[in-house]
């Protein structure tokens, strides 16, 4: 039995809850705000736009992508050879992030 204050596994959450939890971080909120205002962007542009290191932005983009908040135009396996553009998913764009 779990207490009310115990964290649940991310796989137990519904998609909406996963998206909201992923967006709750400050850097993640800045990334979502940047993409909402600027449209599809490269990692370097997002990093410069929110004044955060590329490694940090890359980490948070991966979490946002896993939560279906953002998407990339290039699959994860091909990203070593190409520069992906990240954009909000259609659901996020419609919700008026």
Secondary structure, DSSP 8 states (H G I E B T S, - for coil): ---TTS---GGGS-HHHHHHHHHTSHHHHHHHHHHHHH-SEEHHHHHHHHT--HHHHHHHHHHHHHTTSEEESS-GGGTTTS--EEEE-HHHHHTT-
